[in-house]
Amino acid sequence: MVQGESLFSYKYKNTLIHKLPTAMKLLSMIAISVLAFLGGTKTRILLSIVLLISFILARTSMKVLLRSLKILIMYGLIMFLFRFTGFTTNRALLLNHIFDSLIYLWQLSLVLFSGTIFFETTSSLEIKNTLQFFQDKCYTFLGNPKFLPDIAFLLSLTITFIPRIFEVWNNLDKSWNARGGNLHTGFKRSWLKLTIVIPLLIEHLLSLASETERAIRNRS
């Protein structure tokens, strides 16, 4: 997995979280994602404390936290914009929907931050080996049926590709600003960026998808 400044990129550090078994971190991320939506308020508070301690132990930079918060804020603004456009003026009902929206953002933040810790402390090779281990155990139990696909490879390809999306977007955004894209304001800036950067993003991601597949196969 590429080491860099983009969100969800692996950053090698000699910390307790980095040294934890990949299987433990993967199962913890899945458990946090499930409990964030199925658990109650006390569960979410406990998960928030656990993630805060994990961030400290993993020595995660404030830059990463701010980027994650930026995503949440942008998503929250879009959600509130669409959800409350033309909404009822009933005060009690309005407050109830605002409260539900804030709870949902809290749940989403738990999923986002758990994924951030996982990807920043786990390399692509560790992910691939762990998924392969789970698959081998499962297939051995089933008698190694020939018709079953290589699920470990497909999952590792998908998981490994996630940070590369942010890496490509980060590079394109820097290139856009370096060429004066940030000099535009308002609707013109948004429209130009949408029509110019997004097609480039899709083009780069298609190329990266092929490169990521070859890289994972070469490491197998």
C-alpha positions in Angstrom: 0.0 0.0 0.0 1.3 3.4 -0.9 2.7 5.5 1.9 1.7 9.2 1.5 -0.3 12.1 2.7 -3.6 11.0 1.3 -6.4 9.7 3.5 -6.3 5.9 4.2 -2.7 5.5 3.1 -0.5 3.2 5.0 2.1 4.9 7.2 4.8 2.8 8.8 5.4 3.5 12.4 6.7 1.5 15.3 3.6 1.6 17.5 1.5 -0.9 19.4 -1.4 -0.6 17.0 0.9 -1.3 14.0 2.2 -4.4 15.7 -1.2 -5.8 16.4 -2.2 -8.9 14.3 -3.9 -7.8 11.1 -6.8 -10.3 11.8 -7.5 -8.6 15.1 -7.5 -5.1 13.5 -9.7 -6.3 10.6 -12.3 -8.0 12.9 -12.2 -4.9 15.2 -13.0 -2.6 12.3 -15.9 -4.8 11.2 -17.2 -5.1 14.8 -17.0 -1.3 15.3 -18.8 -0.7 12.0 -21.6 -3.1 13.0 -21.9 -1.9 16.6 -21.9 1.8 15.6 -25.3 1.2 13.9 -26.8 -1.6 16.0 -25.6 -0.5 19.4 -27.1 2.2 21.7 -25.7 5.5 23.0 -23.6 3.8 25.6 -22.0 1.6 23.0 -21.2 4.5 20.7 -19.6 6.4 23.6 -17.5 3.4 24.5 -16.5 3.0 20.8 -15.6 6.6 20.6 -13.3 6.3 23.7 -11.6 3.2 22.2 -11.0 4.9 18.9 -9.6 8.0 20.6 -7.1 5.8 22.6 -6.3 4.0 19.4 -5.5 7.2 17.6 -3.2 8.2 20.4 -1.4 4.9 20.5 -1.1 4.8 16.7 0.4 8.4 16.8 -2.0 9.5 14.1 -1.3 13.0 12.9 -3.8 15.9 13.4 -3.7 16.4 9.6 -5.3 13.0 9.1 -8.0 13.8 11.7 -8.7 17.1 10.1 -9.1 15.5 6.7 -11.5 13.0 8.1 -13.5 15.7 9.8 -13.6 17.7 6.6 -15.2 14.7 4.8 -17.8 14.4 7.6 -18.6 18.1 7.6 -19.0 18.2 3.9 -21.2 15.1 3.9 -23.2 16.5 6.9 -23.8 19.8 5.0 -25.0 18.0 1.9 -27.2 15.7 4.0 -28.8 18.5 5.9 -29.3 20.5 2.7 -31.2 17.7 0.9 -33.0 16.4 4.0 -34.4 19.7 5.3 -35.1 21.5 2.0 -38.8 22.2 2.0 -39.1 20.5 5.4 -41.9 21.0 7.9 -41.9 24.0 10.2 -43.2 21.8 13.1 -40.6 22.5 15.9 -40.8 19.1 17.6 -40.6 17.1 14.4 -37.8 19.3 13.1 -35.7 18.8 16.3 -36.4 15.1 16.1 -35.0 14.9 12.6 -32.0 17.0 13.5 -31.2 14.7 16.4 -31.5 11.6 14.2 -29.2 13.2 11.6 -26.6 14.0 14.2 -26.8 10.4 15.5 -26.3 9.1 12.0 -23.2 11.4 11.5 -21.8 10.1 14.8 -22.3 6.5 13.6 -20.7 7.3 10.3 -17.7 9.0 12.0 -17.1 5.8 14.0 -17.0 3.8 10.8 -14.7 6.4 9.1 -12.3 6.7 12.0 -12.0 2.9 12.5 -11.2 2.5 8.8 -8.7 5.3 9.1 -6.8 3.5 11.9 -7.0 0.2 10.1 -5.6 1.5 6.7 -2.9 3.7 8.3 -1.5 0.9 10.4 -1.9 -2.1 8.0 -0.1 -2.7 4.8 -1.7 -4.2 1.7 0.4 -7.3 2.0 -0.7 -7.9 5.5 -4.3 -7.5 4.4 -3.9 -9.9 1.5 -2.1 -12.6 3.7 -4.8 -12.3 6.4 -7.7 -12.7 4.0 -5.9 -15.6 2.3 -5.5 -17.2 5.7 -9.2 -16.9 6.5 -10.1 -18.2 3.0 -7.8 -21.2 3.3 -9.2 -22.2 6.6 -12.8 -21.8 5.3 -12.2 -23.7 2.1 -10.3 -26.5 3.9 -13.4 -26.9 6.2 -15.6 -27.1 3.1 -13.4 -29.7 1.4 -11.6 -27.3 -1.0 -14.4 -27.1 -3.6 -13.0 -26.3 -7.1 -15.9 -24.0 -8.1 -15.4 -21.4 -5.3 -13.7 -18.2 -6.5 -10.6 -16.6 -5.0 -12.6 -14.3 -2.6 -9.4 -13.3 -0.6 -7.9 -11.9 -3.7 -11.0 -10.0 -4.8 -11.5 -8.6 -1.3 -7.9 -7.6 -0.9 -8.0 -5.9 -4.3 -11.1 -3.9 -3.3 -9.7 -3.0 0.1 -6.3 -2.0 -1.3 -7.9 0.1 -4.0 -9.7 2.4 -1.4 -6.7 4.4 -0.3 -5.5 4.8 -3.9 -8.8 6.6 -4.8 -8.0 9.2 -2.2 -4.3 9.3 -3.3 -5.4 10.0 -6.9 -7.9 12.7 -5.9 -5.3 14.4 -3.7 -2.8 14.5 -6.5 -5.4 15.8 -9.0 -6.6 18.4 -6.5 -3.0 19.7 -6.0 -2.5 19.8 -9.8 -5.8 21.7 -10.2 -4.8 24.3 -7.6 -1.3 24.6 -9.0 -2.7 25.5 -12.4 -4.9 28.3 -11.0 -8.1 26.3 -10.4 -8.4 27.7 -6.9 -8.5 31.2 -8.3 -12.0 30.6 -9.5 -14.9 31.2 -7.1 -18.5 30.2 -6.6 -20.4 28.1 -9.1 -17.8 28.6 -11.8 -15.1 26.9 -9.7 -17.4 24.0 -8.8 -18.6 23.5 -12.4 -15.1 23.6 -13.9 -13.7 21.2 -11.3 -16.6 18.8 -11.8 -16.2 18.8 -15.6 -12.4 18.7 -15.7 -11.1 16.8 -12.6 -13.8 14.1 -12.4 -13.2 12.6 -15.9 -9.4 12.6 -15.1 -10.1 10.9 -11.8 -12.1 8.1 -13.6 -9.3 7.7 -16.2 -6.6 7.4 -13.5 -8.6 5.0 -11.4 -9.2 2.7 -14.3 -5.4 2.6 -14.9 -4.7 2.1 -11.2 -7.2 -0.7 -10.9 -5.2 -2.7 -13.4 -1.9 -1.8 -11.7 -3.2 -2.7 -8.3 -4.4 -6.1 -9.5 -1.0 -6.9 -11.0 0.8 -5.8 -7.8 -1.3 -8.0 -5.6 -0.9 -11.0 -7.9 2.9 -10.5 -8.0 3.0 -10.5 -4.2 0.9 -13.7 -3.9 
